[in-house]
Amino acid sequence: MSKKSTYDPDEEALIQWCIEVEGLLVAGGATRQQAQEYIEEEAEWFTDMYYEGLSAEEAAQQAFE
């Protein structure tokens, strides 16, 4: 039996976007743990970037700056 998601479609899209950003941060040299912690610590900033329409690549680039 599959478990239904408790997130609405916008939240699911944001989570998926953050997973993409995480992968890009790891590809750029961060450990997975470092990337996850950074995204958690800067959740509001990443959420703002998501709703401003930045791609995961653009968000990762800003994170490296």
N, C-alpha and C positions, 0 to 999 in steps of 0.2 A: 504494500500500500504506500503510495507516494504521499509525502507530507506537503501540504499546501503552504505557499509562501505567505508570510504575514505582512509583507511589504507591498505598498502600492506600486504601480508601474514606474512612477517617477523615482521612488527610492531604489527600486531594483536597477534602473538605468544608472543612477548615481553610483551605486555599489559596483556595478560592472565597470564603469568609467574609472573608479578608484583602483580596481584590480588591474586595469590596463596601465594606469599611471605607475602603480607599484612595480609592474613588470619592466617598465621603462627605466625606473630608478635603479632596479637591480641590474639591468643591462648596462647602465651607466656607471656601475661600480659599487653601489650600496649593497649591503646584505639584505636578504628578505626581511629580517627582523628590523634592521635600521629603516627600511622603506616603510614598513607597516607602522612603526612607532612614529615616524615623521608625519605620515598621513593622519594618524590619530591625533597627534599634537596640534596639527594645523588643519583640522577638519573643517573649521569654518572658512578658512582661506580657500581650501580645495573646493568646498561646496560653492563658494562664490564664483570661482573660476568655471566650474561646471555650468552653473546657471547663466554665466556671461557668454557661454557658447565656445569656450576654449576646447580644443581637442586634447586628448590625453597627452599627445606629444608636446603640445604647447605648454601644458601644465607642468610636465616633467622638466622641460627646458627652463621654465621660470623657477622651479625648485632648485635647479643646479646653479642658478645665478646668485 
